[in-house]
Amino acid sequence: MKLQKKRNWSYVNKWYIIIPLLFLTIFFFIPLIKLFHLSIYDSNNLTFSSYLRFFESMFYIKVMGKTIWFGILSTIICIIMGYPIAYKIARMEGSLKTLAMATVIFPLWVSIIVRLFGWIIILDKISLTGEFWGVMIGLVHVGLPFMIHTLIGPLENLDRSLEDASYIFGATFFKTFFKVTLPLTLPGIISGAMLVFPLNTAAFIVPVLLGNGRVQVLTTLIYEQTVNLYDWSFAAVMSIILLITTLLIILILNTLSKKSQDSNIT
């Protein structure tokens, strides 16, 4: 009887893995393979001309650099703004903490388009619509709730006795923060960056609405190539390049996260 139960659970556990893998294969891996095929084949002929066209043009390289810069800078701002908020929420208790967390989640209940139209009205009054910082504000607005909620967990799990010990030995709040709190929660910061960076790098609606066509990023160029110019091959090339670049940066962040965890253990 026990052996039968064990086999049944084993069978169920297999399906827990098989079903998500089937979903990812059908809706992610197969379209990704098709996208890569589209980028290197032109009329069923193998060619890398679209890749050469991208890297030979300084315009596209600059747009790619601007796209990555948008993602990096907005992520850094989200960390700087989100960490104090997450720190405060993690130290709260009871209904006040629940209310604070709900306040952070509340913007996600409203459509991103509605929220961005609100920013258009605000930024138009201060003449920032269509400028670099107008788009940056929109990206930070989108990524900040995700950063805050990613940081709350590591800050809650932080052993408060370590901070208390630092205070007992005469360390100030800032010295305790930079010597104890920040290093121990660095993996959480990197995890938040790994979530917000690809989200903001792949943003499309933010530069479209807040940029008014004057701020070009790879996502807007991909849209232009597919909808207006019907150059699907070149659009696939830009999509693959954006995907690979983002994955490389995420791998670097993941390596830094593992190193910081190892250093905290030792």
Phi and psi in degrees as a GROMACS rama.xvg file:
@    title "Ramachandran Plot"
@    xaxis  label "Phi"
@    yaxis  label "Psi"
@TYPE xy
-64.502  -38.6803  LYS-2
-64.8287  -38.4666  LEU-3
-65.0956  -42.4372  GLN-4
-61.8863  -40.9115  LYS-5
-62.4882  -41.7838  LYS-6
-65.9884  -40.3222  ARG-7
-61.3208  -44.6721  ASN-8
-65.1467  -37.3475  TRP-9
-63.0596  -40.9675  SER-10
-63.8028  -44.0523  TYR-11
-63.4087  -42.9037  VAL-12
-62.1911  -33.4146  ASN-13
-63.1  -41.4944  LYS-14
-68.7781  -27.467  TRP-15
-61.1872  -27.5466  TYR-16
-92.6419  -41.1376  ILE-17
-65.624  -44.6466  ILE-18
-62.8509  -48.8751  ILE-19
-61.6138  -35.9087  PRO-20
-65.5228  -39.7369  LEU-21
-62.7925  -42.9429  LEU-22
-61.5003  -47.3791  PHE-23
-64.4474  -37.8508  LEU-24
-65.2287  -44.6833  THR-25
-72.9701  -43.6716  ILE-26
-101.874  -4.35592  PHE-27
-128.569  -59.0939  PHE-28
-68.5759  -44.2298  PHE-29
-63.4327  -48.2081  ILE-30
-60.8607  -33.3289  PRO-31
-67.2933  -41.6034  LEU-32
-63.2836  -40.9567  ILE-33
-63.2649  -39.3109  LYS-34
-63.9369  -44.0148  LEU-35
-64.2553  -40.8993  PHE-36
-60.8821  -40.2752  HIS-37
-65.2471  -29.4688  LEU-38
-78.3582  -21.9319  SER-39
-115.51  -1.9926  ILE-40
-120.237  133.162  TYR-41
-129.468  112.004  ASP-42
55.8155  44.9225  SER-43
64.5962  17.4945  ASN-44
-111.379  130.272  ASN-45
-68.8165  124.934  LEU-46
-154.708  145.214  THR-47
-113.229  22.7417  PHE-48
-63.7795  -33.7533  SER-49
-68.2616  -36.4457  SER-50
-66.6006  -42.7278  TYR-51
-62.9824  -38.2722  LEU-52
-61.5329  -38.2028  ARG-53
-68.3651  -50.8058  PHE-54
-78.8945  -15.6656  PHE-55
-84.5743  -11.8932  GLU-56
-102.814  120.751  SER-57
-65.6285  -25.8849  MET-58
-62.0142  -49.5476  PHE-59
-69.2651  -35.3485  TYR-60
-65.3029  -41.2232  ILE-61
-64.9869  -39.6267  LYS-62
-64.799  -40.1457  VAL-63
-63.3382  -43.3177  MET-64
-61.3606  -40.0066  GLY-65
-65.8773  -38.6352  LYS-66
-62.3056  -47.1832  THR-67
-65.1761  -38.7808  ILE-68
-64.4596  -40.6305  TRP-69
-57.0853  -46.097  PHE-70
-65.0487  -43.3131  GLY-71
-68.3497  -49.2243  ILE-72
-65.5317  -42.7611  LEU-73
-64.9232  -34.8343  SER-74
-66.6885  -42.9973  THR-75
-61.8238  -43.0559  ILE-76
-64.6219  -39.0123  ILE-77
-62.832  -37.2478  CYS-78
-66.1579  -47.6312  ILE-79
-62.5933  -40.9725  ILE-80
-80.4078  -36.2772  MET-81
-80.0483  -29.103  GLY-82
-63.3752  -49.0434  TYR-83
-60.7792  -37.7202  PRO-84
-65.6293  -46.5874  ILE-85
-63.2424  -37.5658  ALA-86
-61.3211  -45.2945  TYR-87
-65.658  -44.0981  LYS-88
-64.3602  -39.5927  ILE-89
-63.827  -25.3685  ALA-90
-90.2989  -6.62638  ARG-91
-80.0385  166.56  MET-92
-141.333  156.421  GLU-93
68.2293  -147.622  GLY-94
-66.4228  -28.4423  SER-95
-64.3373  -39.6491  LEU-96
-66.6666  -41.9906  LYS-97
-61.1472  -42.7413  THR-98
-64.0875  -40.8867  LEU-99
-64.5087  -43.0284  ALA-100
-66.8259  -37.3609  MET-101
-65.8294  -35.366  ALA-102
-64.2377  -36.6777  THR-103
-69.5171  -38.6124  VAL-104
-75.432  -26.5443  ILE-105
-50.8321  -43.3792  PHE-106
-58.4402  -27.6625  PRO-107
-72.9185  -14.2904  LEU-108
-77.4335  -16.9852  TRP-109
-101.734  141.62  VAL-110
-55.9049  140.101  SER-111
-60.1017  -34.0399  ILE-112
-66.3868  -42.6242  ILE-113
-61.7442  -44.1601  VAL-114
-64.196  -39.7164  ARG-115
-70.8966  -33.4955  LEU-116
-64.4343  -34.5009  PHE-117
-62.7567  -41.2579  GLY-118
-66.8614  -33.0193  TRP-119
-59.6692  -43.2206  ILE-120
-64.9465  -43.7346  ILE-121
-66.9059  -47.4492  ILE-122
-70.7451  -27.5397  LEU-123
-64.8547  -32.9055  ASP-124
-71.8204  -24.275  LYS-125
-110.09  16.191  ILE-126
58.0172  42.9234  SER-127
-112.664  -7.11517  LEU-128
-62.6492  129.801  THR-129
86.8996  -5.99924  GLY-130
-95.2357  169.747  GLU-131
-55.5827  -48.3001  PHE-132
-73.6281  -21.4233  TRP-133
-65.0192  -46.6832  GLY-134
-66.446  -38.2651  VAL-135
-62.2186  -41.585  MET-136
-60.8978  -41.6091  ILE-137
-63.06  -41.5236  GLY-138
-65.8668  -41.1617  LEU-139
-64.8125  -40.11  VAL-140
-60.1849  -38.4966  HIS-141
-73.6588  -42.4693  VAL-142
-85.0428  -21.4578  GLY-143
-60.3733  -45.8208  LEU-144
-59.1772  -38.071  PRO-145
-66.4293  -39.6311  PHE-146
-65.1739  -44.2575  MET-147
-61.08  -47.417  ILE-148
-70.8008  -27.0447  HIS-149
-70.1876  -33.638  THR-150
-81.9971  -23.8644  LEU-151
-60.7454  -42.6158  ILE-152
-59.3639  -54.9223  GLY-153
-59.2864  -35.5543  PRO-154
-70.7587  -34.5677  LEU-155
-68.1431  -36.2087  GLU-156
-81.2901  -7.40894  ASN-157
-65.8272  130.786  LEU-158
-69.6132  110.067  ASP-159
-64.183  -24.1047  ARG-160
-64.1796  -26.8472  SER-161
-67.7078  -40.4014  LEU-162
-67.2151  -41.3082  GLU-163
-61.8206  -40.1222  ASP-164
-63.246  -37.7426  ALA-165
-64.3655  -40.9568  SER-166
-66.6815  -37.5641  TYR-167
-62.0015  -37.0625  ILE-168
-84.4845  12.3356  PHE-169
94.1579  6.72394  GLY-170
-75.0332  144.674  ALA-171
-78.7863  173.627  THR-172
-60.6751  -45.2601  PHE-173
-68.2936  -38.2933  PHE-174
-66.7275  -40.0657  LYS-175
-64.2234  -39.3609  THR-176
-63.5217  -48.811  PHE-177
-79.6141  -21.8056  PHE-178
-98.0161  -26.4223  LYS-179
-118.913  -62.2486  VAL-180
-63.3887  -52.3701  THR-181
-62.4228  -48.7038  LEU-182
-60.3152  -37.4514  PRO-183
-73.4782  -24.0153  LEU-184
-102.998  8.25459  THR-185
-60.3459  -40.0019  LEU-186
-57.4638  -36.2571  PRO-187
-66.8659  -38.1553  GLY-188
-63.076  -43.9308  ILE-189
-66.0669  -37.9765  ILE-190
-62.0577  -41.6501  SER-191
-63.3494  -38.8993  GLY-192
-65.7534  -37.5875  ALA-193
-66.7487  -23.1511  MET-194
-86.8946  -45.0395  LEU-195
-77.5326  -38.9174  VAL-196
-58.6266  -54.2524  PHE-197
-64.4546  -31.4947  PRO-198
-62.3534  -45.4363  LEU-199
-79.2891  -29.802  ASN-200
-67.5663  -36.1033  THR-201
-90.9174  9.00175  ALA-202
-63.3938  137.838  ALA-203
-120.272  -48.528  PHE-204
-68.8093  -29.512  ILE-205
-65.4824  -54.1649  VAL-206
-65.6531  -26.9699  PRO-207
-68.9987  -48.2089  VAL-208
-78.9479  -42.1079  LEU-209
-91.3171  -11.6819  LEU-210
-97.3908  -19.3034  GLY-211
53.146  31.7262  ASN-212
79.3752  -1.80415  GLY-213
-94.4133  -9.50943  ARG-214
-116.392  106.314  VAL-215
-92.5053  128.946  GLN-216
-128.907  171.824  VAL-217
-61.9776  -35.5186  LEU-218
-64.4351  -39.119  THR-219
-70.4321  -34.2281  THR-220
-68.7699  -38.1425  LEU-221
-61.6188  -43.2406  ILE-222
-61.609  -42.7438  TYR-223
-63.8609  -40.7349  GLU-224
-67.6816  -34.4818  GLN-225
-83.8814  -43.1423  THR-226
-87.4436  -43.4248  VAL-227
-93.4767  -41.318  ASN-228
-101.376  -13.1523  LEU-229
57.7538  29.0323  TYR-230
-96.6908  80.0516  ASP-231
-67.4439  -33.5967  TRP-232
-63.5686  -45.995  SER-233
-70.1955  -34.6088  PHE-234
-64.101  -38.5791  ALA-235
-65.0639  -38.0258  ALA-236
-60.9489  -47.6473  VAL-237
-64.5345  -35.855  MET-238
-65.5091  -44.2127  SER-239
-64.3447  -43.2062  ILE-240
-63.2694  -42.8288  ILE-241
-63.7014  -41.8974  LEU-242
-63.7841  -47.0527  LEU-243
-65.3572  -42.7353  ILE-244
-62.2938  -44.0536  THR-245
-63.9466  -42.2979  THR-246
-63.3764  -39.1663  LEU-247
-62.198  -43.7585  LEU-248
-66.9497  -37.6734  ILE-249
-65.0773  -39.3157  ILE-250
-62.833  -39.0889  LEU-251
-63.5509  -44.877  ILE-252
-62.5778  -39.021  LEU-253
-65.1267  -38.684  ASN-254
-64.3007  -42.3778  THR-255
-63.9801  -37.349  LEU-256
-63.9525  -43.5153  SER-257
-65.3119  -40.1213  LYS-258
-65.6059  -40.0604  LYS-259
-66.7839  -36.903  SER-260
-66.221  -40.8571  GLN-261
-64.881  -40.2757  ASP-262
-67.74  -34.8098  SER-263
-68.0652  -34.9747  ASN-264
-68.9417  -42.7615  ILE-265
